[in-house]
Amino acid sequence: MNTLTISKIEIAAMTDKDVEDLATRLEQDNYSNAFEGLNDWHLLRAIAFQRPDMVESYIYLLDLEAYDEA
């Protein structure tokens, strides 16, 4: 699955198991190159925005922080 072209329809079709597998890959961080990990991270981030309920257990992998730009 090419995460750069993933659509809302594809994310809507993802199962809890798909997200669990994605999170496991990110936790293991055993990629053959940095781009594979970055692609998975972007996919998890896209899921977080479109289906936040599915990533509640894995939100720590995104390392999202609130920034005070005021």
All heavy atoms as TSV, in Angstrom:
chain	resi	resn	atom	element	x	y	z
A	1	MET	N	N	0.851	-1.180	0.000
A	1	MET	CA	C	0.000	0.000	0.000
A	1	MET	C	C	0.895	1.241	0.000
A	1	MET	O	O	1.727	1.414	0.861
A	1	MET	CB	C	-0.883	-0.018	1.249
A	1	MET	CG	C	-1.785	1.160	1.354
A	1	MET	SD	S	-2.805	1.172	2.862
A	1	MET	CE	C	-3.453	-0.467	2.921
A	2	ASN	N	N	0.767	2.071	-0.981
A	2	ASN	CA	C	1.540	3.296	-1.060
A	2	ASN	C	C	0.871	4.364	-0.204
A	2	ASN	O	O	-0.195	4.842	-0.518
A	2	ASN	CB	C	1.639	3.766	-2.511
A	2	ASN	CG	C	2.508	4.987	-2.655
A	2	ASN	OD1	O	2.801	5.695	-1.699
A	2	ASN	ND2	N	2.934	5.236	-3.868
A	3	THR	N	N	1.514	4.738	0.886
A	3	THR	CA	C	0.891	5.657	1.828
A	3	THR	C	C	0.813	7.076	1.294
A	3	THR	O	O	0.030	7.873	1.795
A	3	THR	CB	C	1.646	5.677	3.164
A	3	THR	OG1	O	2.993	6.052	2.930
A	3	THR	CG2	C	1.560	4.327	3.833
A	4	LEU	N	N	1.599	7.385	0.298
A	4	LEU	CA	C	1.558	8.740	-0.239
A	4	LEU	C	C	0.303	8.992	-1.058
A	4	LEU	O	O	-0.121	10.125	-1.226
A	4	LEU	CB	C	2.799	9.010	-1.093
A	4	LEU	CG	C	4.118	8.980	-0.317
A	4	LEU	CD1	C	5.283	9.194	-1.275
A	4	LEU	CD2	C	4.142	10.005	0.781
A	5	THR	N	N	-0.306	7.928	-1.539
A	5	THR	CA	C	-1.505	8.090	-2.355
A	5	THR	C	C	-2.730	7.452	-1.695
A	5	THR	O	O	-3.721	7.220	-2.359
A	5	THR	CB	C	-1.299	7.469	-3.751
A	5	THR	OG1	O	-1.002	6.086	-3.597
A	5	THR	CG2	C	-0.195	8.170	-4.502
A	6	ILE	N	N	-2.649	7.180	-0.431
A	6	ILE	CA	C	-3.774	6.541	0.253
A	6	ILE	C	C	-4.951	7.501	0.317
A	6	ILE	O	O	-4.797	8.682	0.562
A	6	ILE	CB	C	-3.377	6.057	1.648
A	6	ILE	CG1	C	-4.443	5.128	2.191
A	6	ILE	CG2	C	-3.123	7.184	2.595
A	6	ILE	CD1	C	-3.952	4.204	3.253
A	7	SER	N	N	-6.109	6.978	0.044
A	7	SER	CA	C	-7.303	7.810	0.019
A	7	SER	C	C	-8.131	7.604	1.276
A	7	SER	O	O	-7.912	6.670	2.048
A	7	SER	CB	C	-8.153	7.465	-1.204
A	7	SER	OG	O	-8.734	6.191	-1.048
A	8	LYS	N	N	-9.105	8.480	1.469
A	8	LYS	CA	C	-10.010	8.355	2.606
A	8	LYS	C	C	-10.768	7.036	2.541
A	8	LYS	O	O	-11.049	6.431	3.559
A	8	LYS	CB	C	-10.985	9.523	2.634
A	8	LYS	CG	C	-10.348	10.821	3.027
A	8	LYS	CD	C	-11.368	11.928	3.097
A	8	LYS	CE	C	-10.678	13.220	3.485
A	8	LYS	NZ	N	-11.631	14.324	3.613
A	9	ILE	N	N	-11.081	6.588	1.342
A	9	ILE	CA	C	-11.799	5.320	1.176
A	9	ILE	C	C	-10.936	4.171	1.676
A	9	ILE	O	O	-11.414	3.277	2.372
A	9	ILE	CB	C	-12.213	5.114	-0.294
A	9	ILE	CG1	C	-13.239	6.178	-0.689
A	9	ILE	CG2	C	-12.752	3.705	-0.523
A	9	ILE	CD1	C	-13.538	6.232	-2.159
A	10	GLU	N	N	-9.650	4.190	1.351
A	10	GLU	CA	C	-8.754	3.126	1.800
A	10	GLU	C	C	-8.619	3.135	3.324
A	10	GLU	O	O	-8.613	2.079	3.950
A	10	GLU	CB	C	-7.387	3.273	1.149
A	10	GLU	CG	C	-7.415	2.962	-0.336
A	10	GLU	CD	C	-6.123	3.327	-1.034
A	10	GLU	OE1	O	-5.627	4.438	-0.821
A	10	GLU	OE2	O	-5.641	2.475	-1.793
A	11	ILE	N	N	-8.516	4.306	3.915
A	11	ILE	CA	C	-8.433	4.400	5.368
A	11	ILE	C	C	-9.739	3.925	5.993
A	11	ILE	O	O	-9.738	3.223	6.994
A	11	ILE	CB	C	-8.060	5.820	5.819
A	11	ILE	CG1	C	-6.600	6.093	5.453
A	11	ILE	CG2	C	-8.287	6.001	7.311
A	11	ILE	CD1	C	-6.119	7.489	5.751
A	12	ALA	N	N	-10.851	4.266	5.399
A	12	ALA	CA	C	-12.149	3.835	5.914
A	12	ALA	C	C	-12.277	2.314	5.897
A	12	ALA	O	O	-12.989	1.739	6.714
A	12	ALA	CB	C	-13.273	4.469	5.115
A	13	ALA	N	N	-11.578	1.653	4.987
A	13	ALA	CA	C	-11.657	0.201	4.867
A	13	ALA	C	C	-10.684	-0.527	5.797
A	13	ALA	O	O	-10.749	-1.751	5.919
A	13	ALA	CB	C	-11.386	-0.213	3.421
A	14	MET	N	N	-9.816	0.212	6.473
A	14	MET	CA	C	-8.830	-0.415	7.342
A	14	MET	C	C	-9.510	-1.004	8.571
A	14	MET	O	O	-10.463	-0.445	9.098
A	14	MET	CB	C	-7.760	0.583	7.758
A	14	MET	CG	C	-6.890	1.023	6.602
A	14	MET	SD	S	-5.507	2.021	7.126
A	14	MET	CE	C	-4.397	0.746	7.690
A	15	THR	N	N	-8.976	-2.125	9.010
A	15	THR	CA	C	-9.505	-2.799	10.192
A	15	THR	C	C	-8.615	-2.498	11.400
A	15	THR	O	O	-7.498	-1.982	11.256
A	15	THR	CB	C	-9.528	-4.323	9.977
A	15	THR	OG1	O	-8.174	-4.792	9.868
A	15	THR	CG2	C	-10.325	-4.699	8.733
A	16	ASP	N	N	-9.110	-2.864	12.572
A	16	ASP	CA	C	-8.299	-2.715	13.775
A	16	ASP	C	C	-7.004	-3.508	13.653
A	16	ASP	O	O	-5.951	-3.073	14.116
A	16	ASP	CB	C	-9.082	-3.178	15.007
A	16	ASP	CG	C	-10.201	-2.228	15.378
A	16	ASP	OD1	O	-10.117	-1.026	15.052
A	16	ASP	OD2	O	-11.173	-2.686	16.013
A	17	LYS	N	N	-7.074	-4.659	13.031
A	17	LYS	CA	C	-5.894	-5.503	12.838
A	17	LYS	C	C	-4.882	-4.812	11.925
A	17	LYS	O	O	-3.676	-4.874	12.174
A	17	LYS	CB	C	-6.310	-6.861	12.254
A	17	LYS	CG	C	-5.166	-7.790	11.956
A	17	LYS	CD	C	-4.474	-8.275	13.200
A	17	LYS	CE	C	-3.452	-9.350	12.842
A	17	LYS	NZ	N	-2.232	-9.232	13.596
A	18	ASP	N	N	-5.340	-4.130	10.881
A	18	ASP	CA	C	-4.443	-3.381	9.995
A	18	ASP	C	C	-3.677	-2.318	10.780
A	18	ASP	O	O	-2.466	-2.154	10.614
A	18	ASP	CB	C	-5.222	-2.698	8.866
A	18	ASP	CG	C	-5.856	-3.661	7.896
A	18	ASP	OD1	O	-5.330	-4.790	7.717
A	18	ASP	OD2	O	-6.900	-3.285	7.308
A	19	VAL	N	N	-4.399	-1.609	11.636
A	19	VAL	CA	C	-3.770	-0.541	12.427
A	19	VAL	C	C	-2.820	-1.153	13.454
A	19	VAL	O	O	-1.724	-0.630	13.679
A	19	VAL	CB	C	-4.843	0.348	13.092
A	19	VAL	CG1	C	-4.199	1.394	13.985
A	19	VAL	CG2	C	-5.705	1.018	12.027
A	20	GLU	N	N	-3.209	-2.254	14.052
A	20	GLU	CA	C	-2.327	-2.941	15.008
A	20	GLU	C	C	-1.030	-3.372	14.330
A	20	GLU	O	O	0.062	-3.203	14.883
A	20	GLU	CB	C	-3.035	-4.149	15.603
A	20	GLU	CG	C	-2.203	-4.917	16.592
A	20	GLU	CD	C	-2.884	-6.165	17.121
A	20	GLU	OE1	O	-4.075	-6.394	16.817
A	20	GLU	OE2	O	-2.215	-6.924	17.839
A	21	ASP	N	N	-1.138	-3.937	13.140
A	21	ASP	CA	C	0.054	-4.361	12.387
A	21	ASP	C	C	0.943	-3.163	12.060
A	21	ASP	O	O	2.172	-3.246	12.163
A	21	ASP	CB	C	-0.341	-5.084	11.103
A	21	ASP	CG	C	-0.999	-6.432	11.362
A	21	ASP	OD1	O	-0.919	-6.953	12.501
A	21	ASP	OD2	O	-1.616	-6.961	10.409
A	22	LEU	N	N	0.330	-2.072	11.675
A	22	LEU	CA	C	1.068	-0.846	11.372
A	22	LEU	C	C	1.815	-0.362	12.605
A	22	LEU	O	O	3.011	-0.044	12.552
A	22	LEU	CB	C	0.094	0.226	10.866
A	22	LEU	CG	C	0.635	1.619	10.616
A	22	LEU	CD1	C	1.664	1.607	9.496
A	22	LEU	CD2	C	-0.505	2.562	10.275
A	23	ALA	N	N	1.128	-0.320	13.734
A	23	ALA	CA	C	1.745	0.128	14.984
A	23	ALA	C	C	2.880	-0.804	15.402
A	23	ALA	O	O	3.927	-0.347	15.876
A	23	ALA	CB	C	0.687	0.213	16.078
A	24	THR	N	N	2.694	-2.093	15.207
A	24	THR	CA	C	3.744	-3.056	15.549
A	24	THR	C	C	5.000	-2.801	14.723
A	24	THR	O	O	6.109	-2.818	15.252
A	24	THR	CB	C	3.239	-4.501	15.342
A	24	THR	OG1	O	2.127	-4.717	16.209
A	24	THR	CG2	C	4.325	-5.518	15.631
A	25	ARG	N	N	4.820	-2.553	13.433
A	25	ARG	CA	C	5.982	-2.241	12.581
A	25	ARG	C	C	6.696	-0.988	13.082
A	25	ARG	O	O	7.933	-0.944	13.152
A	25	ARG	CB	C	5.555	-2.036	11.128
A	25	ARG	CG	C	5.159	-3.295	10.405
A	25	ARG	CD	C	5.091	-3.116	8.899
A	25	ARG	NE	N	4.263	-2.025	8.448
A	25	ARG	CZ	C	2.962	-2.107	8.169
A	25	ARG	NH1	N	2.339	-3.269	8.306
A	25	ARG	NH2	N	2.295	-1.057	7.739
A	26	LEU	N	N	5.917	0.025	13.452
A	26	LEU	CA	C	6.523	1.259	13.945
A	26	LEU	C	C	7.242	1.033	15.271
A	26	LEU	O	O	8.327	1.573	15.489
A	26	LEU	CB	C	5.461	2.353	14.084
A	26	LEU	CG	C	5.012	2.976	12.770
A	26	LEU	CD1	C	3.718	3.775	12.964
A	26	LEU	CD2	C	6.102	3.874	12.205
A	27	GLU	N	N	6.652	0.246	16.147
A	27	GLU	CA	C	7.288	-0.041	17.431
A	27	GLU	C	C	8.585	-0.818	17.248
A	27	GLU	O	O	9.575	-0.557	17.935
A	27	GLU	CB	C	6.339	-0.833	18.329
A	27	GLU	CG	C	5.219	0.001	18.888
A	27	GLU	CD	C	4.204	-0.821	19.668
A	27	GLU	OE1	O	4.097	-2.050	19.444
A	27	GLU	OE2	O	3.510	-0.209	20.495
A	28	GLN	N	N	8.596	-1.760	16.349
A	28	GLN	CA	C	9.785	-2.581	16.124
A	28	GLN	C	C	10.876	-1.799	15.405
A	28	GLN	O	O	12.061	-2.099	15.563
A	28	GLN	CB	C	9.431	-3.836	15.347
A	28	GLN	CG	C	8.582	-4.793	16.146
A	28	GLN	CD	C	8.107	-5.978	15.336
A	28	GLN	OE1	O	8.216	-6.016	14.104
A	28	GLN	NE2	N	7.551	-6.959	16.023
A	29	ASP	N	N	10.486	-0.824	14.606
A	29	ASP	CA	C	11.427	0.049	13.901
A	29	ASP	C	C	12.531	-0.753	13.205
A	29	ASP	O	O	13.711	-0.439	13.293
A	29	ASP	CB	C	12.025	1.067	14.862
A	29	ASP	CG	C	12.745	2.190	14.144
A	29	ASP	OD1	O	12.404	2.476	12.986
A	29	ASP	OD2	O	13.675	2.789	14.739
A	30	ASN	N	N	12.114	-1.783	12.503
A	30	ASN	CA	C	13.054	-2.659	11.817
A	30	ASN	C	C	12.849	-2.540	10.309
A	30	ASN	O	O	12.500	-3.506	9.643
A	30	ASN	CB	C	12.872	-4.104	12.303
A	30	ASN	CG	C	13.951	-5.010	11.788
A	30	ASN	OD1	O	15.024	-4.572	11.411
A	30	ASN	ND2	N	13.666	-6.296	11.757
A	31	TYR	N	N	13.077	-1.362	9.793
A	31	TYR	CA	C	12.864	-1.088	8.373
A	31	TYR	C	C	14.179	-1.178	7.622
A	31	TYR	O	O	15.250	-0.909	8.190
A	31	TYR	CB	C	12.273	0.312	8.194
A	31	TYR	CG	C	10.903	0.469	8.800
A	31	TYR	CD1	C	10.728	1.063	10.046
A	31	TYR	CD2	C	9.771	0.030	8.132
A	31	TYR	CE1	C	9.469	1.215	10.606
A	31	TYR	CE2	C	8.507	0.169	8.679
A	31	TYR	CZ	C	8.362	0.768	9.907
A	31	TYR	OH	O	7.118	0.909	10.457
A	32	SER	N	N	14.110	-1.521	6.359
A	32	SER	CA	C	15.332	-1.617	5.557
A	32	SER	C	C	15.849	-0.236	5.155
A	32	SER	O	O	17.017	-0.091	4.810
A	32	SER	CB	C	15.100	-2.486	4.320
A	32	SER	OG	O	14.098	-1.911	3.496
A	33	ASN	N	N	14.952	0.777	5.214
A	33	ASN	CA	C	15.411	2.144	4.970
A	33	ASN	C	C	14.482	3.109	5.705
A	33	ASN	O	O	13.378	2.742	6.120
A	33	ASN	CB	C	15.493	2.467	3.472
A	33	ASN	CG	C	14.145	2.432	2.790
A	33	ASN	OD1	O	13.236	3.187	3.130
A	33	ASN	ND2	N	14.000	1.539	1.810
A	34	ALA	N	N	14.931	4.328	5.874
A	34	ALA	CA	C	14.187	5.317	6.658
A	34	ALA	C	C	12.842	5.672	6.024
A	34	ALA	O	O	11.893	6.019	6.729
A	34	ALA	CB	C	15.026	6.574	6.824
A	35	PHE	N	N	12.751	5.569	4.719
A	35	PHE	CA	C	11.529	5.960	4.034
A	35	PHE	C	C	10.362	5.019	4.328
A	35	PHE	O	O	9.218	5.449	4.382
A	35	PHE	CB	C	11.760	6.080	2.530
A	35	PHE	CG	C	12.734	7.172	2.199
A	35	PHE	CD1	C	14.021	6.869	1.785
A	35	PHE	CD2	C	12.380	8.497	2.345
A	35	PHE	CE1	C	14.925	7.874	1.506
A	35	PHE	CE2	C	13.281	9.509	2.066
A	35	PHE	CZ	C	14.561	9.200	1.650
A	36	GLU	N	N	10.646	3.734	4.531
A	36	GLU	CA	C	9.583	2.792	4.883
A	36	GLU	C	C	8.946	3.175	6.212
A	36	GLU	O	O	7.725	3.186	6.351
A	36	GLU	CB	C	10.126	1.369	4.965
A	36	GLU	CG	C	10.495	0.763	3.633
A	36	GLU	CD	C	11.099	-0.621	3.783
A	36	GLU	OE1	O	11.248	-1.096	4.940
A	36	GLU	OE2	O	11.425	-1.226	2.761
A	37	GLY	N	N	9.774	3.496	7.195
A	37	GLY	CA	C	9.261	3.921	8.493
A	37	GLY	C	C	8.500	5.223	8.403
A	37	GLY	O	O	7.453	5.399	9.030
A	38	LEU	N	N	9.013	6.146	7.620
A	38	LEU	CA	C	8.348	7.432	7.443
A	38	LEU	C	C	6.986	7.254	6.764
A	38	LEU	O	O	6.009	7.892	7.147
A	38	LEU	CB	C	9.238	8.370	6.620
A	38	LEU	CG	C	8.775	9.808	6.493
A	38	LEU	CD1	C	8.632	10.464	7.861
A	38	LEU	CD2	C	9.744	10.590	5.622
A	39	ASN	N	N	6.917	6.360	5.799
A	39	ASN	CA	C	5.637	6.083	5.133
A	39	ASN	C	C	4.617	5.518	6.119
A	39	ASN	O	O	3.455	5.930	6.120
A	39	ASN	CB	C	5.826	5.121	3.960
A	39	ASN	CG	C	6.462	5.791	2.767
A	39	ASN	OD1	O	6.438	7.002	2.636
A	39	ASN	ND2	N	7.035	4.990	1.894
A	40	ASP	N	N	5.057	4.587	6.964
A	40	ASP	CA	C	4.145	4.035	7.966
A	40	ASP	C	C	3.706	5.120	8.947
A	40	ASP	O	O	2.550	5.174	9.356
A	40	ASP	CB	C	4.797	2.876	8.721
A	40	ASP	CG	C	4.683	1.550	7.999
A	40	ASP	OD1	O	3.975	1.486	6.962
A	40	ASP	OD2	O	5.280	0.562	8.482
A	41	TRP	N	N	4.631	5.977	9.346
A	41	TRP	CA	C	4.298	7.058	10.274
A	41	TRP	C	C	3.253	7.993	9.657
A	41	TRP	O	O	2.287	8.373	10.317
A	41	TRP	CB	C	5.556	7.843	10.650
A	41	TRP	CG	C	5.294	8.893	11.680
A	41	TRP	CD1	C	5.284	8.733	13.031
A	41	TRP	CD2	C	4.980	10.269	11.449
A	41	TRP	NE1	N	4.994	9.924	13.653
A	41	TRP	CE2	C	4.802	10.888	12.698
A	41	TRP	CE3	C	4.843	11.035	10.297
A	41	TRP	CZ2	C	4.484	12.228	12.835
A	41	TRP	CZ3	C	4.527	12.378	10.437
A	41	TRP	CH2	C	4.354	12.961	11.693
A	42	HIS	N	N	3.430	8.338	8.389
A	42	HIS	CA	C	2.458	9.200	7.707
A	42	HIS	C	C	1.099	8.520	7.585
A	42	HIS	O	O	0.059	9.175	7.709
A	42	HIS	CB	C	2.963	9.620	6.320
A	42	HIS	CG	C	3.944	10.731	6.374
A	42	HIS	ND1	N	3.598	12.024	6.688
A	42	HIS	CD2	C	5.285	10.747	6.162
A	42	HIS	CE1	C	4.663	12.791	6.667
A	42	HIS	NE2	N	5.709	12.040	6.360
A	43	LEU	N	N	1.094	7.224	7.368
A	43	LEU	CA	C	-0.158	6.492	7.298
A	43	LEU	C	C	-0.867	6.511	8.652
A	43	LEU	O	O	-2.066	6.793	8.728
A	43	LEU	CB	C	0.082	5.047	6.842
A	43	LEU	CG	C	-1.134	4.135	6.806
A	43	LEU	CD1	C	-2.255	4.722	5.943
A	43	LEU	CD2	C	-0.731	2.757	6.312
A	44	LEU	N	N	-0.132	6.240	9.721
A	44	LEU	CA	C	-0.745	6.274	11.044
A	44	LEU	C	C	-1.275	7.667	11.358
A	44	LEU	O	O	-2.354	7.824	11.924
A	44	LEU	CB	C	0.253	5.831	12.114
A	44	LEU	CG	C	-0.324	5.648	13.514
A	44	LEU	CD1	C	-1.342	4.514	13.528
A	44	LEU	CD2	C	0.776	5.397	14.525
A	45	ARG	N	N	-0.560	8.682	10.953
A	45	ARG	CA	C	-0.993	10.066	11.160
A	45	ARG	C	C	-2.284	10.352	10.383
A	45	ARG	O	O	-3.201	10.973	10.902
A	45	ARG	CB	C	0.117	11.025	10.732
A	45	ARG	CG	C	-0.153	12.469	11.039
A	45	ARG	CD	C	1.110	13.282	10.782
A	45	ARG	NE	N	0.893	14.655	11.146
A	45	ARG	CZ	C	0.521	15.611	10.314
A	45	ARG	NH1	N	0.344	15.332	9.039
A	45	ARG	NH2	N	0.346	16.841	10.729
A	46	ALA	N	N	-2.370	9.882	9.154
A	46	ALA	CA	C	-3.575	10.077	8.349
A	46	ALA	C	C	-4.764	9.365	8.994
A	46	ALA	O	O	-5.866	9.910	9.040
A	46	ALA	CB	C	-3.353	9.565	6.926
A	47	ILE	N	N	-4.520	8.171	9.504
A	47	ILE	CA	C	-5.586	7.449	10.195
A	47	ILE	C	C	-6.016	8.223	11.432
A	47	ILE	O	O	-7.208	8.327	11.731
A	47	ILE	CB	C	-5.131	6.023	10.570
A	47	ILE	CG1	C	-4.820	5.212	9.315
A	47	ILE	CG2	C	-6.200	5.318	11.399
A	47	ILE	CD1	C	-4.048	3.933	9.589
A	48	ALA	N	N	-5.067	8.789	12.146
A	48	ALA	CA	C	-5.382	9.552	13.369
A	48	ALA	C	C	-6.300	10.728	13.075
A	48	ALA	O	O	-7.180	11.050	13.874
A	48	ALA	CB	C	-4.096	10.036	14.032
A	49	PHE	N	N	-6.126	11.363	11.942
A	49	PHE	CA	C	-6.969	12.505	11.588
A	49	PHE	C	C	-8.348	12.064	11.088
A	49	PHE	O	O	-9.342	12.732	11.337
A	49	PHE	CB	C	-6.300	13.378	10.525
A	49	PHE	CG	C	-5.211	14.238	11.090
A	49	PHE	CD1	C	-3.892	13.997	10.769
A	49	PHE	CD2	C	-5.498	15.294	11.941
A	49	PHE	CE1	C	-2.883	14.796	11.290
A	49	PHE	CE2	C	-4.505	16.083	12.470
A	49	PHE	CZ	C	-3.187	15.831	12.145
A	50	GLN	N	N	-8.386	10.946	10.371
A	50	GLN	CA	C	-9.643	10.510	9.766
A	50	GLN	C	C	-10.431	9.551	10.645
A	50	GLN	O	O	-11.664	9.525	10.576
A	50	GLN	CB	C	-9.368	9.858	8.406
A	50	GLN	CG	C	-8.815	10.866	7.418
A	50	GLN	CD	C	-8.490	10.232	6.085
A	50	GLN	OE1	O	-9.188	9.324	5.647
A	50	GLN	NE2	N	-7.439	10.688	5.438
A	51	ARG	N	N	-9.740	8.759	11.435
A	51	ARG	CA	C	-10.405	7.770	12.307
A	51	ARG	C	C	-9.681	7.715	13.648
A	51	ARG	O	O	-9.047	6.710	13.990
A	51	ARG	CB	C	-10.399	6.402	11.631
A	51	ARG	CG	C	-11.186	6.421	10.309
A	51	ARG	CD	C	-11.300	5.086	9.680
A	51	ARG	NE	N	-12.116	4.205	10.509
A	51	ARG	CZ	C	-12.199	2.894	10.310
A	51	ARG	NH1	N	-11.546	2.324	9.323
A	51	ARG	NH2	N	-12.942	2.141	11.078
A	52	PRO	N	N	-9.744	8.784	14.407
A	52	PRO	CA	C	-8.966	8.877	15.652
A	52	PRO	C	C	-9.243	7.745	16.640
A	52	PRO	O	O	-8.350	7.371	17.411
A	52	PRO	CB	C	-9.350	10.229	16.230
A	52	PRO	CG	C	-10.558	10.670	15.493
A	52	PRO	CD	C	-10.584	9.950	14.188
A	53	ASP	N	N	-10.424	7.192	16.618
A	53	ASP	CA	C	-10.755	6.093	17.522
A	53	ASP	C	C	-9.868	4.872	17.298
A	53	ASP	O	O	-9.599	4.110	18.221
A	53	ASP	CB	C	-12.225	5.699	17.371
A	53	ASP	CG	C	-12.572	5.334	15.930
A	53	ASP	OD1	O	-12.393	6.196	15.031
A	53	ASP	OD2	O	-13.025	4.197	15.691
A	54	MET	N	N	-9.378	4.709	16.082
A	54	MET	CA	C	-8.568	3.531	15.762
A	54	MET	C	C	-7.128	3.647	16.252
A	54	MET	O	O	-6.429	2.639	16.357
A	54	MET	CB	C	-8.568	3.272	14.258
A	54	MET	CG	C	-9.914	2.842	13.730
A	54	MET	SD	S	-9.813	2.277	12.032
A	54	MET	CE	C	-9.136	0.643	12.290
A	55	VAL	N	N	-6.669	4.851	16.531
A	55	VAL	CA	C	-5.264	5.019	16.915
A	55	VAL	C	C	-5.073	5.438	18.366
A	55	VAL	O	O	-3.948	5.718	18.778
A	55	VAL	CB	C	-4.541	6.013	15.980
A	55	VAL	CG1	C	-4.526	5.525	14.556
A	55	VAL	CG2	C	-5.145	7.385	16.087
A	56	GLU	N	N	-6.146	5.465	19.125
A	56	GLU	CA	C	-6.039	5.892	20.525
A	56	GLU	C	C	-4.937	5.152	21.274
A	56	GLU	O	O	-4.184	5.760	22.030
A	56	GLU	CB	C	-7.370	5.704	21.252
A	56	GLU	CG	C	-8.412	6.718	20.871
A	56	GLU	CD	C	-9.745	6.469	21.561
A	56	GLU	OE1	O	-9.837	5.539	22.387
A	56	GLU	OE2	O	-10.692	7.204	21.268
A	57	SER	N	N	-4.820	3.874	21.062
A	57	SER	CA	C	-3.809	3.072	21.765
A	57	SER	C	C	-2.395	3.294	21.236
A	57	SER	O	O	-1.430	2.881	21.878
A	57	SER	CB	C	-4.149	1.585	21.644
A	57	SER	OG	O	-5.398	1.326	22.225
A	58	TYR	N	N	-2.279	3.925	20.099
A	58	TYR	CA	C	-0.972	4.063	19.443
A	58	TYR	C	C	-0.559	5.520	19.238
A	58	TYR	O	O	0.429	5.786	18.560
A	58	TYR	CB	C	-0.979	3.345	18.089
A	58	TYR	CG	C	-1.566	1.961	18.158
A	58	TYR	CD1	C	-2.788	1.675	17.566
A	58	TYR	CD2	C	-0.908	0.946	18.843
A	58	TYR	CE1	C	-3.337	0.406	17.646
A	58	TYR	CE2	C	-1.452	-0.326	18.923
A	58	TYR	CZ	C	-2.661	-0.589	18.322
A	58	TYR	OH	O	-3.202	-1.840	18.402
A	59	ILE	N	N	-1.291	6.445	19.815
A	59	ILE	CA	C	-1.033	7.865	19.568
A	59	ILE	C	C	0.383	8.263	19.987
A	59	ILE	O	O	0.983	9.164	19.402
A	59	ILE	CB	C	-2.119	8.745	20.245
A	59	ILE	CG1	C	-2.173	10.122	19.619
A	59	ILE	CG2	C	-1.916	8.809	21.732
A	59	ILE	CD1	C	-2.798	10.161	18.264
A	60	TYR	N	N	0.937	7.573	20.966
A	60	TYR	CA	C	2.300	7.873	21.420
A	60	TYR	C	C	3.326	7.688	20.302
A	60	TYR	O	O	4.392	8.309	20.310
A	60	TYR	CB	C	2.674	7.009	22.630
A	60	TYR	CG	C	2.771	5.544	22.310
A	60	TYR	CD1	C	3.986	4.976	21.983
A	60	TYR	CD2	C	1.636	4.732	22.321
A	60	TYR	CE1	C	4.080	3.632	21.674
A	60	TYR	CE2	C	1.718	3.395	22.020
A	60	TYR	CZ	C	2.943	2.846	21.699
A	60	TYR	OH	O	3.035	1.515	21.388
A	61	LEU	N	N	3.023	6.857	19.322
A	61	LEU	CA	C	3.944	6.636	18.206
A	61	LEU	C	C	4.049	7.852	17.293
A	61	LEU	O	O	5.021	7.993	16.557
A	61	LEU	CB	C	3.496	5.424	17.390
A	61	LEU	CG	C	3.617	4.078	18.097
A	61	LEU	CD1	C	2.903	2.994	17.301
A	61	LEU	CD2	C	5.084	3.725	18.308
A	62	LEU	N	N	3.064	8.715	17.354
A	62	LEU	CA	C	3.066	9.894	16.493
A	62	LEU	C	C	3.833	11.052	17.110
A	62	LEU	O	O	4.197	11.993	16.420
A	62	LEU	CB	C	1.633	10.326	16.172
A	62	LEU	CG	C	0.854	9.321	15.346
A	62	LEU	CD1	C	-0.588	9.772	15.189
A	62	LEU	CD2	C	1.507	9.134	13.988
A	63	ASP	N	N	4.051	10.990	18.421
A	63	ASP	CA	C	4.806	12.027	19.107
A	63	ASP	C	C	4.252	13.412	18.790
A	63	ASP	O	O	4.987	14.342	18.479
A	63	ASP	CB	C	6.288	11.942	18.736
A	63	ASP	CG	C	7.172	12.715	19.703
A	63	ASP	OD1	O	6.789	12.843	20.876
A	63	ASP	OD2	O	8.224	13.204	19.272
A	64	LEU	N	N	2.932	13.524	18.821
A	64	LEU	CA	C	2.282	14.793	18.550
A	64	LEU	C	C	2.288	15.646	19.806
A	64	LEU	O	O	1.963	15.173	20.887
A	64	LEU	CB	C	0.830	14.582	18.090
A	64	LEU	CG	C	0.642	13.794	16.806
A	64	LEU	CD1	C	-0.842	13.580	16.534
A	64	LEU	CD2	C	1.276	14.524	15.643
A	65	GLU	N	N	2.662	16.880	19.663
A	65	GLU	CA	C	2.677	17.797	20.784
A	65	GLU	C	C	1.932	19.065	20.390
A	65	GLU	O	O	1.993	19.488	19.253
A	65	GLU	CB	C	4.103	18.164	21.166
A	65	GLU	CG	C	4.915	16.999	21.661
A	65	GLU	CD	C	6.331	17.380	22.036
A	65	GLU	OE1	O	6.580	18.587	22.226
A	65	GLU	OE2	O	7.176	16.500	22.102
A	66	ALA	N	N	1.304	19.650	21.368
A	66	ALA	CA	C	0.657	20.931	21.126
A	66	ALA	C	C	1.725	22.018	21.162
A	66	ALA	O	O	2.558	22.051	22.067
A	66	ALA	CB	C	-0.396	21.188	22.187
A	67	TYR	N	N	1.702	22.875	20.189
A	67	TYR	CA	C	2.680	23.948	20.130
A	67	TYR	C	C	1.988	25.278	20.406
A	67	TYR	O	O	0.937	25.565	19.852
A	67	TYR	CB	C	3.346	23.997	18.742
A	67	TYR	CG	C	4.195	22.787	18.474
A	67	TYR	CD1	C	3.717	21.723	17.718
A	67	TYR	CD2	C	5.482	22.700	19.004
A	67	TYR	CE1	C	4.500	20.604	17.472
A	67	TYR	CE2	C	6.277	21.576	18.759
A	67	TYR	CZ	C	5.772	20.545	17.997
A	67	TYR	OH	O	6.543	19.436	17.766
A	68	ASP	N	N	2.589	26.045	21.261
A	68	ASP	CA	C	2.064	27.355	21.587
A	68	ASP	C	C	2.807	28.370	20.742
A	68	ASP	O	O	3.962	28.695	21.013
A	68	ASP	CB	C	2.246	27.666	23.072
A	68	ASP	CG	C	1.674	29.007	23.463
A	68	ASP	OD1	O	0.977	29.630	22.619
A	68	ASP	OD2	O	1.905	29.435	24.595
A	69	GLU	N	N	2.163	28.804	19.674
A	69	GLU	CA	C	2.817	29.737	18.758
A	69	GLU	C	C	2.411	31.172	19.037
A	69	GLU	O	O	2.676	32.061	18.241
A	69	GLU	CB	C	2.483	29.356	17.319
A	69	GLU	CG	C	3.031	27.998	16.969
A	69	GLU	CD	C	2.703	27.602	15.538
A	69	GLU	OE1	O	2.215	28.444	14.774
A	69	GLU	OE2	O	2.968	26.435	15.203
A	70	ALA	N	N	1.768	31.407	20.173
A	70	ALA	CA	C	1.352	32.764	20.520
A	70	ALA	C	C	2.478	33.561	21.098
A	70	ALA	O	O	3.434	33.114	21.593
A	70	ALA	CB	C	0.197	32.703	21.518
